[in-house]
Amino acid sequence: MPIIFKRLLVLLRAHVDKASWQLLSSVTVCHLALVWALLYYAGEQALIEPNTFIYYYIVTTSTVGYGDFSATTELGRWVVALVQIPFGLALFGVLLGKAGQFMTFWIRRAMTGDKDFNHLRNHIIIFGWHPTRTKKIIDYILADVKRQDRRIVLAVVNDIEHPLLSYSQVDFARLSSFTDDEELARIGTSNADKIIIDGQDDDQTFTTALKLSPMVQTSAHISAHFVDESKVSLLRAHCKNVECSSSKSAEILVRAMQDPGSSRVQEELLSTLHGDTQFSLQLPSGLKTCQFGALFHYFKEKHDAILLGVAHDLSAQNMELNPPLDYPVNAGDILHYIAAERVLPDEVAWQRLS
């Protein structure tokens, strides 16, 4: 008997797997219509009113059976006993099995990184997974409470399942390669607004940055991290929309030795989890030229923020750090400042400054 039962389960599962939603929907509608027609023929007037019938059909077929509606004629009872319940119950079981299979499939795809995120727009993509550093990166992103609300896609080539299921804002994609066109299209690379490249090594980071630079939208910004600076200058020369960073441990050690406390200042400037943090703000188009001094005093007075300098592009290759007070600042320039929280463009009285 157990062997026969197992074979029946396997056979039933095979039928569920093969049955499409279109087929199951069609069979359900046909069964519903047949039951209604037979009950109408049997004279069950209390059951055939549309709203009542749908309620009665679902409750009876699912065997919940509240008892508030039931067949009263002899023929009607035979219809329920021989047509509605046996076939309806089997159909209900198949539908539940199909729904459970469908949910399992989508949950599994989310965990294994096989989902398609091509529909996303202006999202953040993080290329690369490091058990400790990547989680910190995402924590820092989410700690910016006034940031634009964006989905974050974690793209990896590691053979792992979703490592950050507790983060509802983070989607997971496992790729075969960071340079494959189809895989990059699956995570909506051409529609992303912010990209972080933190590869397993400098070679992977370099090739990924070279691949992504020409394919992202013009307003997108790419940040790439390198262990050393051997490839930074080459990448900067060919990819103007890629901002490169590398380990500054030597510089920080010297500063901490010569000026004690410097390393702590660096930590505060970079972390959004506590204390004041470094942010940037692009001046809106159409703004008239204004002086750095006017901006400096306004930001300190109105937002308790200290301006550090002015950059003329997103990568800040030609940044003017601590410029003179009469330094001209134009529309499109980017202000870098320190503040307890981000200052949004619509929070600044630009007309007063210009």
N, C-alpha and C positions, 0 to 999 in steps of 0.2 A: 504493500500500500504506500509506504513513503516514497518509493521510486516512482510510482504512478503519479503521486501528488507533485513531486518535483518536476516531472515531465510536463504536467499540466501548467505549472507555474512558468516554465521555460517557454511553452507554446503561447501562453497568454502574453508574456513579456514581448515575445517576437511580434505578435500582432499589434501590441501597443506601439512598439518602435516603428513599425511600418505604416501605421495609420496616421495620415496627415490631419492637421487641424481642419482643413477644408472638408475632408471625408467625414470626420467625426461630427462636424457642425451640420453637414447635410443629413447624416443618419439621424441625429438628434431632432432636427426639424421635421423629418419624415415621420419619426415615431410619435412626436408630439401631435402632428396633424392627424395621424391615424387614430390615436387614442381619442382626440377630440371628436372626430367623425363618428367613431363607434359609440361614444357616450351620447352624442347627439341622436344617433339612430336608436339608442336604448331609451331615450326620453329623459335623460338626466339633466333637466333644465336648470337645476341649481348649480351644476358644475360647469356648464359650457360658457358662461359669461366670461369674456376674455381675461379680465384681471383675476377673477376668482379661479379660473382654470389654470393659469400660470402658477399661482400660489399652490393650488391643490396638486398640480402635476409635480412640482419640485418637492413638496413635503412628502407626498406619497411615494414617489419614485426613489427618493433618498432613504426611505423607510423610517423617517422621523415620526410621521403619523400622529399629528396632534389630535385628530379625531373630530375637529370642528366641521370638516367637510368629508363626505364619503358617499359612495354609490348607494342608492336606495332601491333600485329595481333589480330584478333577478338577472336580466341580461347585462345590466351595468356591472354587477358584481363579477360576472364571468369575464367581462372585458378587463376589469382591473386585475383579476386573479390570473388570467391566461395571457394577456397582452401587455398591460401597462407595467406591472411589477416585475415579471421575469426578464423581459427584454430591457425595460428601463433600468433595472438594477445593474444588469450587465453593462449597459451603456454608461451608467453613472460611474461604475468602477473603472472603466477604461478611461473616461474623462479625467477622473482624479489621478489615475496613474500617469496619464499624459501630462497633466499639469505639474505633478511632482517631478517628472522627468525633465520638463522644461525648466523649472526653477533650479533643479540640481545642475543642469547644463550651464545656465547663466552664472550661477554662483561659482561653479568650477572654472568657468572661463575667466571670471574676475580674479580668482586666486592664481591661476596659471599664467595670466597675462596675455591671453589670446583675444581679448575684446578689441573692437574697432573704436578708435577715438577721433576719427576723421571729422566728426561733426563739431568738435570743440573749436572755439574761436578765442583768440587773445588769451590763451592759457599759458601756464608755465611748464616747461619740460626740463626735467633733471636727467641727464645722461650719466649713468654710472651708479654703482651701489657700493658703499663702504659701511659696514655694520654700525659704526659709531658716528662717523662724520656726516653721513647722509641724513640721519635722524636729526642731528643738530641743525643742519641746513634748513630742514623743513620746520623745525621748532622756531628758528629765527624768522623765517618767512611769515609764519602764522602769528608770531608775537607782535608784528606790526599791525596794530588794531585798526589803523586808518588806511591800510593798503586797499587797493582795488580788489574786490572779491573775484578771484580767479581759481579755476580748477588747476591742480598740480598733477602732472603725469610723471611718474617715476619709470624711466625706461632703462632696462638692464639687458645684458647678454648672459648674465649668470644663470645657472640652472637652479633657480629657486622659485618658491611660490611667494605670493604677496607678503612682504615682510612688515608692512605697516597697516594692517587691517583695522587697527583702532583709530586711524586717521580718516575720518569721513571725507575730507577734502582731497585726499590723495588717491588717484587711480594708478593702476599698475599695468605695465606692458613689458612682456619679455620678447626681445627681438633676436633675430639670428645674427644681425650685424647693425652697427650704428651708421653704416654707409650704404645700406640697401635701399633703393628708391621706394619699393613697395612697402617695406617696413616703416620707413620714415613717413610715408603717406598715411599709414594706418594710425599713427599717433598725431596726425594733423600738424606736422612740422611747419609747413608753409603758412599756417594760420596762427602759429604761436607768437606771443608778444615778448616773452622772456625765456631765455634758455641758459641753463647752467651745464657745463661740460666738466665732469670730474671723473675721468677715465681711470682704468686700472693702472695705467702708466702714461708717461708723456707722449709716447708714440700714438696710443689710442686717442688721447685728447687732441693731439695735433691733427690727425687724419679726420677725426669727426668734425673739428672746427672748420677745416678746409672744405669739407663736404657741405656743411650747413650754411656757411657764409653766403653763397650766392643764391640759395633757394628759399631763404626766409623773406618775409615781407620787409619793406624798406624801413618801417618804423620799429622793427624788432631789434632787440639787443641780446648779444651772446656774451656770456662770461665763461672763460676757460681757465682752469687752474692747472699749473705745472709745478712739478717738484723742483726743477731747476730752470734757469733762464736760457738754456741753449737754443730752444725753439721759439722763444717769445718774440725776439726781434724779427725773425722771419715771418711769423704769423701776423705781426702788427703791420709789416710792410705790404702784405697781400690781402689782408682781411680787415678793412677799416671798421667794420661793425662788430668786431670781436675784441672784447676787453680782456686782457691777459693778466693773471695774477700768479705769483710764485711765492714760495716760502721765503719769509724775511727774517728767519731766526737769527742770522748773524747780525743784521742791522738792529733788531730788537735787543739782543744781548749787549751790544755796544752801548746803545742808548740807556739801557737799564744800569749799566756800569757807570757811565759818565753822568747820567741824570737819574738818580734813583726814583722809582715810581713810574718811569716811562712805560713799562710793560703793562702796568695797571691802566694807564690812560688808553693804550691801544685796545685793551679788552673792553673798556667802557664804550669806546667809539664804535666798535664793531658789533656789539651785542644789543639786540632789541629786547632782551629778557629783563634787563634792569638798568636803571640809570639813563643818562643822556646818550643819544646815539647819533651817528652821522647819517644825514639824509641828503637828498638832492631834489631840486625843483626847477623845472624849465619855465622860463618866462614866456608868456603867451604871445602869439603873433599879433602884430598891430600895435604893440607897446612902443612908445617913443623912448628914445635913449635917455637913460637916467644914470646918476652917479652911484658908484658903489657905496659911498658914505651915506647917502640917503637911505639906501636899502639896509645898510648895516644898522643904523639907528632905529629904523622902523621895525625890523625883525626882532631886535632886542627889546624894544619897548612894548610891542603888541603881542609877540609870540614867545618872548623869553628865549630867543634863538640867537646863536652867534654865527655869523657868516664866516666861512673859512676861505672861500675863493670862488672864482668864476671859470667855467669851462665853456668851450665853444662847440663841443660835440659830445655825444653820449660816452665815447671812450675816454674823454678828457685828456687827449694827447697833448693839447696846448693849454693846460690849466694855468691860470694866474692865481697863485696861492697868496693870500693876504695882500691883495693889490692896494695901491694908494687910494685914499678916500675919493679922489676926483677921477678914478678909473671909470671909463664909460661902459655901461652894460646895456646890451641891445636885446631886442626880441629874439627868442630862440636860444639865447645863452642859458647856461645851466648853473644855478647857484648850489653850492655845497655848504651845508650848515650843520650845527650841532643843536639838538633840541630834545626835550623829553618825549615828544611825539611828532609824527609827521605833520607838516603844514601843507594843507591842500591848496591848489591854485585859487579856488573860489573863496578862500579865507583871507586873501590878501587884497588890500585896496590899491590895485594897480594904478588907477587914475590919479590917486593922490600922489603916488611916487613919480609919475611921469609929468 
